[in-house]
Amino acid sequence: MGSSQSSGSASGNHESSAAGPSTSLPQAWPVPVEILEEIFLHLPPHQVVGVCRSVCHQWGEVADSESLWRERCRRERYRPRDPSKMTKDWRLFYFLCRKRRNLLKNPKAENGMTDWQILENGGDGWNVEGVMVPHPNETIQQNFVTSYWMCRKSQLIDLEVEGYNPSFMDRLQPEIRISDWFAPRWDCGCEYNICVELLDGKKKTLQTFAPEKIYFEQWNDQSWTQITHVFQDYGPGVRYINFIHGGKDTKFWAGRYGIRVTDSCVEINPAMDS
């Protein structure tokens, strides 16, 4: 029987050979993790996430590993303000640092009043005009202008929609930086005001930046001024940012002689500045 089994086995081998070579691909040898990680560190990050992690189980584990993204942050000098909070989410931290941007839409009046909610439209109302004097940023050619009764407008930023998930915001509490540029007309007095609120999930106020109104006298130099503020250590629960600004002229002149605003900015900055 042993001979018969051996003969059957030989016959099986002969038939397999007759059928032609196997079409199955040889199994790839696993690449050492350190080498694979180094290769991934030299690839574009979106390719690592979108392509490499889908190749096989090992590549997926390396692409998702905290060590890979922690090293990537180190090499690109993205440093968290409090490293003790960074026990995980290095990949999220990395991509949020890379996509740091102005969260306000149409901040430079390039698209008229689009994306802004008009809260008050006093006098002859809001309008968009060309800058009267050059802005420090020469690319800015437009500004919003107010009238002789109060004009205010706002934008509500939904942080989760913008990619900042609640657990990340609560644990890391990255800096929230706001800025705004404003200028008066030289021939008319005016006032400027700003209010920025950090809101919870029910849109209740957690923290507010609301400095005193700024007044300009008539016959001023109509130069541009920037106001800035940084929210830090604001606690958990921030889900929205409400940006409000505006003003009016103080002479009650028909037309639009009030404060001019442009290049407003709200940005999330998870990393320390280099």
Accessible surface in RSA format (square Angstrom, percent):
REM  Atomic radii and reference values for relative SASA: ProtOr
REM  Chains: A
REM  Algorithm: Lee & Richards
REM  Probe-radius: 1.40
REM  Slices: 20
REM RES _ NUM      All-atoms   Total-Side   Main-Chain    Non-polar    All polar
REM                ABS   REL    ABS   REL    ABS   REL    ABS   REL    ABS   REL
RES MET A   1   184.55  95.6 144.48  95.6  40.07  95.4 106.10  90.2  78.45 103.9
RES GLY A   2    50.74  62.6   0.00   N/A  50.74  62.6  36.87 101.2  13.87  31.1
RES SER A   3    93.34  78.9  78.78 105.1  14.56  33.5  49.87 106.2  43.47  60.9
RES SER A   4    78.76  66.5  66.05  88.2  12.70  29.3  34.93  74.4  43.82  61.4
RES GLN A   5   125.97  70.4 111.83  81.7  14.14  33.7  47.63 101.4  78.34  59.4
RES SER A   6    71.76  60.6  62.23  83.1   9.53  22.0  32.28  68.7  39.49  55.3
RES SER A   7    70.20  59.3  60.63  80.9   9.58  22.1  30.84  65.7  39.36  55.1
RES GLY A   8    43.35  53.5   0.00   N/A  43.35  53.5  34.45  94.6   8.90  19.9
RES SER A   9    69.09  58.4  54.28  72.4  14.81  34.1  36.69  78.1  32.40  45.4
RES ALA A  10    60.21  55.4  50.75  78.3   9.46  21.5  55.24  77.8   4.96  13.1
RES SER A  11    55.31  46.7  47.95  64.0   7.36  17.0  31.10  66.2  24.22  33.9
RES GLY A  12    35.56  43.9   0.00   N/A  35.56  43.9  29.82  81.8   5.74  12.9
RES ASN A  13   103.12  71.1  96.38  93.1   6.73  16.2  26.23  63.1  76.89  74.3
RES HIS A  14   132.57  72.5 126.33  87.8   6.24  16.0  85.96  88.6  46.61  54.2
RES GLU A  15   112.77  64.7 106.49  80.6   6.28  14.9  39.97  77.3  72.80  59.4
RES SER A  16    73.97  62.5  63.14  84.3  10.83  25.0  33.71  71.8  40.26  56.4
RES SER A  17    86.79  73.3  62.32  83.2  24.47  56.4  35.47  75.5  51.31  71.9
RES ALA A  18    81.41  74.9  40.18  62.0  41.23  93.8  52.78  74.3  28.63  75.8
RES ALA A  19    91.81  84.4  47.73  73.7  44.08 100.3  60.54  85.3  31.27  82.8
RES GLY A  20    32.44  40.0   0.00   N/A  32.44  40.0  21.19  58.2  11.25  25.2
RES PRO A  21   129.28  94.2 106.03  96.7  23.25  84.5 117.95  97.4  11.33  70.4
RES SER A  22    95.04  80.3  56.15  74.9  38.88  89.6  55.45 118.1  39.58  55.5
RES THR A  23   136.37  97.0 106.31 107.8  30.06  71.6  80.39 108.0  55.98  84.6
RES SER A  24    89.02  75.2  63.65  84.9  25.37  58.4  51.94 110.6  37.08  51.9
RES LEU A  25   163.45  91.0 139.19  99.6  24.26  61.0 139.36  97.9  24.09  64.8
RES PRO A  26   121.06  88.2  95.74  87.3  25.33  92.1 108.09  89.2  12.97  80.6
RES GLN A  27   172.21  96.3 142.07 103.8  30.13  71.7  53.64 114.2 118.56  89.9
RES ALA A  28    87.78  80.7  64.30  99.2  23.48  53.4  73.07 102.9  14.71  39.0
RES TRP A  29   226.65  91.0 212.94 103.1  13.71  32.2 185.84  99.1  40.81  66.2
RES PRO A  30    99.97  72.9  79.57  72.5  20.40  74.2  85.90  70.9  14.07  87.5
RES VAL A  31    47.59  31.3  44.96  40.7   2.62   6.3  46.71  40.6   0.88   2.4
RES PRO A  32    72.69  53.0  59.99  54.7  12.70  46.2  72.32  59.7   0.37   2.3
RES VAL A  33    75.79  49.9  73.62  66.7   2.17   5.2  73.62  64.0   2.17   5.9
RES GLU A  34   131.32  75.4 119.36  90.3  11.96  28.5  72.53 140.3  58.79  48.0
RES ILE A  35    93.59  53.3  90.94  67.8   2.65   6.4  93.58  67.4   0.01   0.0
RES LEU A  36     2.07   1.2   2.07   1.5   0.00   0.0   2.07   1.5   0.00   0.0
RES GLU A  37    32.65  18.7  32.65  24.7   0.00   0.0   2.51   4.9  30.15  24.6
RES GLU A  38    68.30  39.2  68.22  51.6   0.08   0.2  41.31  79.9  26.99  22.0
RES ILE A  39    84.80  48.3  79.59  59.3   5.21  12.6  84.55  60.9   0.26   0.7
RES PHE A  40     1.03   0.5   1.03   0.6   0.00   0.0   1.03   0.6   0.00   0.0
RES LEU A  41    19.17  10.7   2.98   2.1  16.19  40.7   2.98   2.1  16.19  43.6
RES HIS A  42   132.36  72.3  99.34  69.0  33.02  84.5  74.11  76.4  58.25  67.8
RES LEU A  43    46.90  26.1  45.56  32.6   1.35   3.4  46.81  32.9   0.09   0.3
RES PRO A  44    58.91  42.9  52.56  47.9   6.35  23.1  58.12  48.0   0.79   4.9
RES PRO A  45     9.77   7.1   9.77   8.9   0.00   0.0   9.77   8.1   0.00   0.0
RES HIS A  46   131.30  71.8 123.04  85.5   8.26  21.1  89.33  92.1  41.97  48.8
RES GLN A  47    65.91  36.9  64.74  47.3   1.17   2.8   9.51  20.3  56.40  42.8
RES VAL A  48     0.00   0.0   0.00   0.0   0.00   0.0   0.00   0.0   0.00   0.0
RES VAL A  49    45.89  30.2  41.93  38.0   3.96   9.5  41.93  36.4   3.96  10.7
RES GLY A  50    54.29  66.9   0.00   N/A  54.29  66.9  30.47  83.6  23.82  53.4
RES VAL A  51    88.85  58.5  84.39  76.4   4.46  10.8  87.02  75.6   1.83   5.0
RES CYS A  52     6.34   4.8   6.21   6.9   0.13   0.3   0.13   0.3   6.21   6.7
RES ARG A  53    91.10  38.3  78.80  40.2  12.31  29.3   3.03   4.1  88.07  53.4
RES SER A  54    89.05  75.2  54.22  72.4  34.83  80.2  41.17  87.7  47.88  67.1
RES VAL A  55    85.41  56.2  53.96  48.8  31.46  75.8  61.04  53.0  24.37  66.1
RES CYS A  56    58.77  44.5  43.51  48.5  15.26  35.9  43.35 109.8  15.42  16.6
RES HIS A  57   143.96  78.7 127.30  88.5  16.67  42.6 100.20 103.3  43.76  50.9
RES GLN A  58    41.78  23.4  38.91  28.4   2.87   6.8  29.47  62.7  12.31   9.3
RES TRP A  59    70.08  28.1  70.08  33.9   0.00   0.0  63.21  33.7   6.87  11.1
RES GLY A  60    11.10  13.7   0.00   N/A  11.10  13.7  11.10  30.4   0.00   0.0
RES GLU A  61   104.46  60.0  92.13  69.7  12.33  29.4  36.50  70.6  67.96  55.5
RES VAL A  62     6.10   4.0   4.50   4.1   1.60   3.9   6.10   5.3   0.00   0.0
RES ALA A  63     0.03   0.0   0.03   0.0   0.00   0.0   0.03   0.0   0.00   0.0
RES ASP A  64    60.40  42.3  42.84  42.6  17.56  41.5  23.99  56.5  36.41  36.3
RES SER A  65    31.13  26.3  22.52  30.1   8.61  19.8  30.84  65.7   0.29   0.4
RES GLU A  66    62.50  35.9  58.24  44.1   4.27  10.2  36.08  69.8  26.42  21.6
RES SER A  67    45.48  38.4  40.84  54.5   4.64  10.7  30.55  65.1  14.93  20.9
RES LEU A  68     0.00   0.0   0.00   0.0   0.00   0.0   0.00   0.0   0.00   0.0
RES TRP A  69     0.69   0.3   0.69   0.3   0.00   0.0   0.69   0.4   0.00   0.0
RES ARG A  70   110.15  46.2 109.04  55.6   1.12   2.7  36.51  49.9  73.64  44.6
RES GLU A  71    38.21  21.9  35.25  26.7   2.95   7.0  16.06  31.1  22.15  18.1
RES ARG A  72    15.42   6.5  15.42   7.9   0.00   0.0   1.87   2.6  13.55   8.2
RES CYS A  73     0.73   0.6   0.73   0.8   0.00   0.0   0.73   1.9   0.00   0.0
RES ARG A  74   157.24  66.0 141.42  72.1  15.82  37.7  70.82  96.8  86.42  52.4
RES ARG A  75   103.41  43.4  73.48  37.5  29.93  71.3  42.46  58.0  60.96  36.9
RES GLU A  76    66.30  38.1  46.32  35.0  19.98  47.6  33.89  65.5  32.42  26.5
RES ARG A  77   167.82  70.5 164.32  83.8   3.50   8.3  39.11  53.5 128.71  78.0
RES TYR A  78    50.93  23.8  48.65  27.7   2.28   5.9  26.40  19.8  24.52  30.2
RES ARG A  79   111.64  46.9 111.24  56.7   0.40   0.9  51.20  70.0  60.43  36.6
RES PRO A  80    10.45   7.6   8.30   7.6   2.15   7.8   8.30   6.9   2.15  13.3
RES ARG A  81    81.72  34.3  57.60  29.4  24.11  57.4  47.32  64.7  34.39  20.8
RES ASP A  82    52.39  36.7  50.39  50.2   2.00   4.7  20.49  48.2  31.90  31.8
RES PRO A  83    91.50  66.7  81.80  74.6   9.70  35.3  82.03  67.7   9.47  58.8
RES SER A  84    88.26  74.6  58.23  77.7  30.03  69.2  58.32 124.2  29.94  41.9
RES LYS A  85    64.56  31.5  58.72  36.0   5.84  13.9  41.87  37.7  22.68  24.2
RES MET A  86     9.32   4.8   0.53   0.4   8.79  20.9   0.12   0.1   9.20  12.2
RES THR A  87   108.69  77.3  79.97  81.1  28.71  68.4  72.16  96.9  36.53  55.2
RES LYS A  88   113.31  55.3 113.31  69.5   0.00   0.0  56.13  50.5  57.18  60.9
RES ASP A  89    37.04  25.9  33.19  33.0   3.85   9.1   3.69   8.7  33.34  33.3
RES TRP A  90    22.27   8.9  22.27  10.8   0.00   0.0  20.74  11.1   1.53   2.5
RES ARG A  91    80.99  34.0  80.75  41.2   0.23   0.5  13.35  18.2  67.64  41.0
RES LEU A  92    42.73  23.8  38.01  27.2   4.71  11.8  41.28  29.0   1.44   3.9
RES PHE A  93     0.00   0.0   0.00   0.0   0.00   0.0   0.00   0.0   0.00   0.0
RES TYR A  94     0.10   0.0   0.10   0.1   0.00   0.0   0.00   0.0   0.10   0.1
RES PHE A  95    58.81  29.4  57.75  35.8   1.06   2.8  57.75  35.0   1.06   3.0
RES LEU A  96     2.06   1.1   2.06   1.5   0.00   0.0   2.06   1.4   0.00   0.0
RES CYS A  97    13.03   9.9   2.04   2.3  11.00  25.8   3.51   8.9   9.52  10.3
RES ARG A  98   122.79  51.6  91.09  46.4  31.70  75.5  11.97  16.4 110.82  67.2
RES LYS A  99    77.30  37.7  68.20  41.8   9.10  21.7  53.10  47.8  24.20  25.8
RES ARG A 100    84.00  35.3  61.31  31.3  22.69  54.0  22.05  30.1  61.96  37.5
RES ARG A 101    82.55  34.7  74.75  38.1   7.80  18.6  55.73  76.2  26.82  16.3
RES ASN A 102    48.51  33.5  29.30  28.3  19.21  46.3  22.79  54.8  25.73  24.9
RES LEU A 103     2.03   1.1   0.02   0.0   2.01   5.0   1.01   0.7   1.02   2.7
RES LEU A 104     5.68   3.2   0.00   0.0   5.68  14.3   0.00   0.0   5.68  15.3
RES LYS A 105    96.12  46.9  93.47  57.3   2.65   6.3  85.53  77.0  10.59  11.3
RES ASN A 106    13.98   9.6   0.34   0.3  13.65  32.9   5.90  14.2   8.08   7.8
RES PRO A 107    20.07  14.6  20.07  18.3   0.00   0.0  20.07  16.6   0.00   0.0
RES LYS A 108    57.50  28.1  56.86  34.9   0.64   1.5  17.43  15.7  40.07  42.7
RES ALA A 109     0.77   0.7   0.00   0.0   0.77   1.7   0.00   0.0   0.77   2.0
RES GLU A 110   121.88  70.0  91.89  69.5  29.99  71.4  29.68  57.4  92.20  75.3
RES ASN A 111    91.89  63.4  78.48  75.8  13.41  32.3  19.31  46.5  72.58  70.2
RES GLY A 112    31.02  38.3   0.00   N/A  31.02  38.3  25.04  68.7   5.98  13.4
RES MET A 113    53.96  27.9  43.66  28.9  10.30  24.5  44.37  37.7   9.59  12.7
RES THR A 114    78.02  55.5  66.28  67.2  11.74  28.0  50.97  68.5  27.05  40.9
RES ASP A 115    79.96  56.0  45.77  45.6  34.19  80.9  16.57  39.0  63.39  63.2
RES TRP A 116    19.01   7.6   0.00   0.0  19.00  44.6   1.16   0.6  17.84  28.9
RES GLN A 117   115.76  64.7 108.61  79.4   7.15  17.0  37.41  79.6  78.35  59.4
RES ILE A 118    65.85  37.5  41.62  31.0  24.23  58.4  41.62  30.0  24.23  65.8
RES LEU A 119    66.54  37.1  35.40  25.3  31.13  78.3  38.98  27.4  27.56  74.2
RES GLU A 120    67.03  38.5  61.05  46.2   5.98  14.2  28.05  54.2  38.99  31.8
RES ASN A 121    86.47  59.6  63.68  61.5  22.79  54.9  18.17  43.7  68.30  66.0
RES GLY A 122    18.78  23.2   0.00   N/A  18.78  23.2  18.39  50.5   0.39   0.9
RES GLY A 123    31.03  38.3   0.00   N/A  31.03  38.3   2.14   5.9  28.89  64.7
RES ASP A 124    63.64  44.6  45.89  45.7  17.75  42.0  15.33  36.1  48.32  48.2
RES GLY A 125     3.66   4.5   0.00   N/A   3.66   4.5   3.58   9.8   0.07   0.2
RES TRP A 126    19.81   8.0   3.03   1.5  16.78  39.4   3.03   1.6  16.78  27.2
RES ASN A 127    54.66  37.7  52.65  50.9   2.01   4.8   2.40   5.8  52.25  50.5
RES VAL A 128    33.33  21.9  16.38  14.8  16.95  40.8  16.38  14.2  16.95  46.0
RES GLU A 129    56.47  32.4  50.20  38.0   6.27  14.9  26.63  51.5  29.84  24.4
RES GLY A 130    40.41  49.8   0.00   N/A  40.41  49.8  22.49  61.7  17.92  40.1
RES VAL A 131    32.51  21.4  12.22  11.1  20.29  48.9  12.22  10.6  20.29  55.0
RES MET A 132    78.75  40.8  42.30  28.0  36.45  86.8  49.98  42.5  28.77  38.1
RES VAL A 133    34.33  22.6  33.05  29.9   1.27   3.1  34.18  29.7   0.14   0.4
RES PRO A 134   117.01  85.3  98.89  90.1  18.12  65.8 104.32  86.1  12.69  78.9
RES HIS A 135     6.13   3.4   0.96   0.7   5.16  13.2   1.18   1.2   4.95   5.8
RES PRO A 136    88.67  64.6  49.05  44.7  39.62 144.0  62.80  51.9  25.87 160.8
RES ASN A 137    56.57  39.0  49.59  47.9   6.98  16.8  21.71  52.2  34.87  33.7
RES GLU A 138   144.47  82.9 130.85  99.0  13.62  32.4  48.10  93.0  96.37  78.7
RES THR A 139   102.84  73.1  79.72  80.8  23.12  55.1  83.64 112.3  19.20  29.0
RES ILE A 140     2.88   1.6   0.05   0.0   2.83   6.8   1.77   1.3   1.11   3.0
RES GLN A 141   111.61  62.4 104.89  76.7   6.71  16.0  49.17 104.7  62.44  47.4
RES GLN A 142    63.57  35.5  62.98  46.0   0.59   1.4  15.79  33.6  47.78  36.2
RES ASN A 143     0.06   0.0   0.06   0.1   0.00   0.0   0.00   0.0   0.06   0.1
RES PHE A 144     0.36   0.2   0.36   0.2   0.00   0.0   0.36   0.2   0.00   0.0
RES VAL A 145     0.00   0.0   0.00   0.0   0.00   0.0   0.00   0.0   0.00   0.0
RES THR A 146     0.00   0.0   0.00   0.0   0.00   0.0   0.00   0.0   0.00   0.0
RES SER A 147     0.00   0.0   0.00   0.0   0.00   0.0   0.00   0.0   0.00   0.0
RES TYR A 148    51.63  24.1  51.63  29.4   0.00   0.0  17.26  13.0  34.37  42.4
RES TRP A 149   142.72  57.3 142.72  69.1   0.00   0.0 123.46  65.8  19.27  31.3
RES MET A 150    33.23  17.2  29.73  19.7   3.51   8.3  29.73  25.3   3.51   4.6
RES CYS A 151     0.00   0.0   0.00   0.0   0.00   0.0   0.00   0.0   0.00   0.0
RES ARG A 152    70.27  29.5  70.27  35.8   0.00   0.0  10.69  14.6  59.58  36.1
RES LYS A 153     0.00   0.0   0.00   0.0   0.00   0.0   0.00   0.0   0.00   0.0
RES SER A 154     5.44   4.6   5.22   7.0   0.22   0.5   0.35   0.7   5.09   7.1
RES GLN A 155    14.27   8.0  10.19   7.5   4.07   9.7   7.34  15.6   6.93   5.3
RES LEU A 156    83.81  46.7  51.14  36.6  32.66  82.1  51.14  35.9  32.66  87.9
RES ILE A 157     6.12   3.5   3.39   2.5   2.73   6.6   6.12   4.4   0.00   0.0
RES ASP A 158    46.30  32.4  43.51  43.3   2.79   6.6  16.64  39.2  29.66  29.6
RES LEU A 159     1.68   0.9   1.68   1.2   0.00   0.0   1.68   1.2   0.00   0.0
RES GLU A 160   104.30  59.9  93.03  70.4  11.27  26.8  28.39  54.9  75.91  62.0
RES VAL A 161   118.71  78.1  86.82  78.6  31.89  76.8  94.60  82.2  24.12  65.4
RES GLU A 162    28.86  16.6  24.42  18.5   4.45  10.6   3.85   7.4  25.02  20.4
RES GLY A 163    30.04  37.0   0.00   N/A  30.04  37.0  22.64  62.1   7.40  16.6
RES TYR A 164     1.68   0.8   0.00   0.0   1.68   4.4   0.00   0.0   1.68   2.1
RES ASN A 165    49.80  34.3  48.50  46.9   1.30   3.1  26.48  63.7  23.32  22.5
RES PRO A 166    37.88  27.6  37.29  34.0   0.59   2.1  37.88  31.3   0.00   0.0
RES SER A 167    67.07  56.7  57.12  76.2   9.95  22.9  47.67 101.5  19.40  27.2
RES PHE A 168     0.02   0.0   0.02   0.0   0.00   0.0   0.02   0.0   0.00   0.0
RES MET A 169     2.27   1.2   1.56   1.0   0.71   1.7   1.65   1.4   0.62   0.8
RES ASP A 170    41.26  28.9  34.24  34.1   7.02  16.6  15.10  35.5  26.16  26.1
RES ARG A 171    61.84  26.0  51.56  26.3  10.27  24.5  50.11  68.5  11.73   7.1
RES LEU A 172    13.69   7.6   4.80   3.4   8.90  22.4   4.80   3.4   8.90  23.9
RES GLN A 173    36.45  20.4  25.54  18.7  10.91  26.0   1.37   2.9  35.08  26.6
RES PRO A 174     3.07   2.2   0.00   0.0   3.07  11.2   3.07   2.5   0.00   0.0
RES GLU A 175    13.46   7.7  12.78   9.7   0.68   1.6   2.04   4.0  11.41   9.3
RES ILE A 176     0.00   0.0   0.00   0.0   0.00   0.0   0.00   0.0   0.00   0.0
RES ARG A 177    56.67  23.8  55.99  28.5   0.68   1.6  18.94  25.9  37.73  22.9
RES ILE A 178     2.95   1.7   0.00   0.0   2.95   7.1   1.07   0.8   1.88   5.1
RES SER A 179    17.41  14.7  17.30  23.1   0.10   0.2   7.72  16.4   9.68  13.6
RES ASP A 180     0.00   0.0   0.00   0.0   0.00   0.0   0.00   0.0   0.00   0.0
RES TRP A 181    40.23  16.1  40.23  19.5   0.00   0.0  35.04  18.7   5.19   8.4
RES PHE A 182     0.88   0.4   0.88   0.5   0.00   0.0   0.88   0.5   0.00   0.0
RES ALA A 183     2.74   2.5   2.74   4.2   0.00   0.0   2.74   3.9   0.00   0.0
RES PRO A 184     3.70   2.7   1.43   1.3   2.27   8.3   1.43   1.2   2.27  14.1
RES ARG A 185    43.34  18.2  43.34  22.1   0.00   0.0   0.00   0.0  43.34  26.3
RES TRP A 186   115.77  46.5 115.77  56.0   0.00   0.0  98.94  52.8  16.83  27.3
RES ASP A 187    21.84  15.3  21.84  21.7   0.00   0.0   5.38  12.7  16.46  16.4
RES CYS A 188     0.00   0.0   0.00   0.0   0.00   0.0   0.00   0.0   0.00   0.0
RES GLY A 189     1.62   2.0   0.00   N/A   1.62   2.0   1.62   4.4   0.00   0.0
RES CYS A 190     0.03   0.0   0.00   0.0   0.03   0.1   0.00   0.0   0.03   0.0
RES GLU A 191     7.16   4.1   7.16   5.4   0.00   0.0   0.00   0.0   7.16   5.8
RES TYR A 192     0.79   0.4   0.56   0.3   0.24   0.6   0.56   0.4   0.24   0.3
RES ASN A 193    23.21  16.0  21.46  20.7   1.75   4.2  13.46  32.4   9.75   9.4
RES ILE A 194     5.35   3.0   0.74   0.5   4.61  11.1   1.40   1.0   3.95  10.7
RES CYS A 195    30.31  22.9  29.94  33.4   0.37   0.9  16.11  40.8  14.20  15.3
RES VAL A 196     0.00   0.0   0.00   0.0   0.00   0.0   0.00   0.0   0.00   0.0
RES GLU A 197    36.34  20.9  36.34  27.5   0.00   0.0   0.00   0.0  36.34  29.7
RES LEU A 198     0.00   0.0   0.00   0.0   0.00   0.0   0.00   0.0   0.00   0.0
RES LEU A 199    10.03   5.6  10.03   7.2   0.00   0.0  10.03   7.0   0.00   0.0
RES ASP A 200    31.18  21.8  31.18  31.0   0.00   0.0  10.78  25.4  20.40  20.3
RES GLY A 201    48.35  59.6   0.00   N/A  48.35  59.6  23.46  64.4  24.89  55.8
RES LYS A 202   168.44  82.2 141.68  86.9  26.76  63.7  93.66  84.3  74.78  79.7
RES LYS A 203   110.24  53.8  90.47  55.5  19.77  47.1  45.04  40.5  65.20  69.5
RES LYS A 204   132.14  64.5 127.66  78.3   4.48  10.7  80.74  72.7  51.40  54.7
RES THR A 205    72.10  51.3  43.20  43.8  28.90  68.9  27.49  36.9  44.61  67.4
RES LEU A 206    77.12  43.0  43.42  31.1  33.71  84.7  47.58  33.4  29.54  79.5
RES GLN A 207    63.84  35.7  58.32  42.6   5.52  13.1  28.47  60.6  35.36  26.8
RES THR A 208    64.79  46.1  35.47  36.0  29.32  69.9  27.42  36.8  37.37  56.5
RES PHE A 209    29.50  14.8  27.40  17.0   2.09   5.4  29.50  17.9   0.00   0.0
RES ALA A 210    62.11  57.1  30.97  47.8  31.14  70.8  31.68  44.6  30.43  80.6
RES PRO A 211    46.99  34.2  24.77  22.6  22.22  80.8  36.66  30.3  10.33  64.2
RES GLU A 212   158.65  91.1 142.08 107.5  16.57  39.5  63.24 122.3  95.40  77.9
RES LYS A 213    96.36  47.0  79.99  49.1  16.38  39.0  42.77  38.5  53.59  57.1
RES ILE A 214    57.15  32.5  54.59  40.7   2.56   6.2  57.15  41.2   0.00   0.0
RES TYR A 215   133.73  62.4 107.47  61.1  26.26  68.3  80.64  60.6  53.10  65.5
RES PHE A 216    40.75  20.4  33.29  20.6   7.46  19.4  36.14  21.9   4.61  13.2
RES GLU A 217   142.15  81.6 136.90 103.6   5.25  12.5  60.79 117.6  81.35  66.4
RES GLN A 218    44.73  25.0  32.14  23.5  12.59  30.0   6.98  14.9  37.74  28.6
RES TRP A 219   162.90  65.4 134.27  65.0  28.63  67.2 117.54  62.7  45.37  73.6
RES ASN A 220    33.06  22.8  14.43  13.9  18.63  44.9  25.01  60.2   8.05   7.8
RES ASP A 221   115.33  80.8  87.67  87.3  27.67  65.4  49.56 116.6  65.77  65.6
RES GLN A 222    27.09  15.2  26.68  19.5   0.41   1.0   3.90   8.3  23.19  17.6
RES SER A 223    54.89  46.4  49.33  65.8   5.57  12.8  35.78  76.2  19.11  26.8
RES TRP A 224    27.54  11.1   5.09   2.5  22.45  52.7   5.09   2.7  22.45  36.4
RES THR A 225    56.07  39.9  52.09  52.8   3.98   9.5  40.95  55.0  15.11  22.8
RES GLN A 226    81.15  45.4  54.90  40.1  26.25  62.5   7.06  15.0  74.09  56.2
RES ILE A 227    25.89  14.7  22.75  16.9   3.14   7.6  25.89  18.6   0.00   0.0
RES THR A 228    83.53  59.4  64.18  65.1  19.35  46.1  31.50  42.3  52.03  78.7
RES HIS A 229    55.96  30.6  50.10  34.8   5.86  15.0  38.03  39.2  17.93  20.9
RES VAL A 230    60.13  39.6  43.81  39.7  16.32  39.3  43.81  38.1  16.32  44.3
RES PHE A 231     1.71   0.9   0.74   0.5   0.96   2.5   1.71   1.0   0.00   0.0
RES GLN A 232    95.76  53.5  80.43  58.8  15.33  36.5  15.82  33.7  79.94  60.6
RES ASP A 233   125.33  87.8 100.85 100.4  24.49  57.9  30.64  72.1  94.69  94.4
RES TYR A 234    16.63   7.8   0.75   0.4  15.89  41.3   2.56   1.9  14.07  17.3
RES GLY A 235    19.65  24.2   0.00   N/A  19.65  24.2  18.81  51.6   0.83   1.9
RES PRO A 236    94.70  69.0  81.52  74.3  13.18  47.9  81.65  67.4  13.06  81.2
RES GLY A 237    19.82  24.4   0.00   N/A  19.82  24.4  19.31  53.0   0.50   1.1
RES VAL A 238     1.76   1.2   0.76   0.7   1.00   2.4   0.76   0.7   1.00   2.7
RES ARG A 239    51.20  21.5  50.65  25.8   0.55   1.3  20.26  27.7  30.94  18.7
RES TYR A 240    39.34  18.4  39.34  22.4   0.00   0.0   6.71   5.0  32.62  40.2
RES ILE A 241     0.00   0.0   0.00   0.0   0.00   0.0   0.00   0.0   0.00   0.0
RES ASN A 242    25.94  17.9  25.94  25.1   0.00   0.0   0.20   0.5  25.74  24.9
RES PHE A 243     0.00   0.0   0.00   0.0   0.00   0.0   0.00   0.0   0.00   0.0
RES ILE A 244    18.19  10.3  18.13  13.5   0.06   0.1  18.13  13.1   0.06   0.1
RES HIS A 245     0.00   0.0   0.00   0.0   0.00   0.0   0.00   0.0   0.00   0.0
RES GLY A 246     0.00   0.0   0.00   N/A   0.00   0.0   0.00   0.0   0.00   0.0
RES GLY A 247     0.00   0.0   0.00   N/A   0.00   0.0   0.00   0.0   0.00   0.0
RES LYS A 248    31.45  15.3  31.45  19.3   0.00   0.0  20.11  18.1  11.35  12.1
RES ASP A 249     0.00   0.0   0.00   0.0   0.00   0.0   0.00   0.0   0.00   0.0
RES THR A 250    49.13  34.9  33.16  33.6  15.97  38.1  26.84  36.1  22.29  33.7
RES LYS A 251    86.74  42.3  69.57  42.7  17.17  40.9  23.65  21.3  63.09  67.2
RES PHE A 252   108.24  54.2  87.75  54.3  20.50  53.3  87.75  53.2  20.50  58.7
RES TRP A 253    91.17  36.6  87.90  42.5   3.27   7.7  71.14  37.9  20.03  32.5
RES ALA A 254    80.54  74.1  61.52  94.9  19.02  43.3  62.54  88.1  18.00  47.7
RES GLY A 255    24.38  30.1   0.00   N/A  24.38  30.1  23.26  63.8   1.12   2.5
RES ARG A 256    68.87  28.9  59.77  30.5   9.10  21.7   2.52   3.4  66.35  40.2
RES TYR A 257    62.58  29.2  62.58  35.6   0.00   0.0  14.26  10.7  48.32  59.6
RES GLY A 258     0.00   0.0   0.00   N/A   0.00   0.0   0.00   0.0   0.00   0.0
RES ILE A 259     0.00   0.0   0.00   0.0   0.00   0.0   0.00   0.0   0.00   0.0
RES ARG A 260     5.17   2.2   5.17   2.6   0.00   0.0   2.95   4.0   2.22   1.3
RES VAL A 261     0.00   0.0   0.00   0.0   0.00   0.0   0.00   0.0   0.00   0.0
RES THR A 262     0.06   0.0   0.00   0.0   0.06   0.1   0.06   0.1   0.00   0.0
RES ASP A 263    26.77  18.8  25.34  25.2   1.43   3.4   0.25   0.6  26.53  26.5
RES SER A 264     0.50   0.4   0.50   0.7   0.00   0.0   0.00   0.0   0.50   0.7
RES CYS A 265    26.94  20.4  26.94  30.0   0.00   0.0   7.16  18.1  19.77  21.3
RES VAL A 266     0.00   0.0   0.00   0.0   0.00   0.0   0.00   0.0   0.00   0.0
RES GLU A 267    32.07  18.4  32.07  24.3   0.00   0.0   1.79   3.5  30.28  24.7
RES ILE A 268     0.00   0.0   0.00   0.0   0.00   0.0   0.00   0.0   0.00   0.0
RES ASN A 269     3.95   2.7   3.95   3.8   0.00   0.0   0.00   0.0   3.95   3.8
RES PRO A 270     2.59   1.9   0.32   0.3   2.27   8.3   0.32   0.3   2.27  14.1
RES ALA A 271     7.16   6.6   7.03  10.9   0.12   0.3   7.03   9.9   0.12   0.3
RES MET A 272    77.88  40.3  72.74  48.1   5.14  12.2  59.85  50.9  18.03  23.9
RES ASP A 273    78.16  54.8  59.66  59.4  18.50  43.8  33.77  79.5  44.39  44.3
RES SER A 274   112.20  94.8  47.30  63.1  64.90 149.5  59.46 126.6  52.74  73.9
END  Absolute sums over single chains surface
CHAIN  1 A    14832.1      11886.0       2946.1       8176.7       6655.3
END  Absolute sums over all chains
TOTAL         14832.1      11886.0       2946.1       8176.7       6655.3
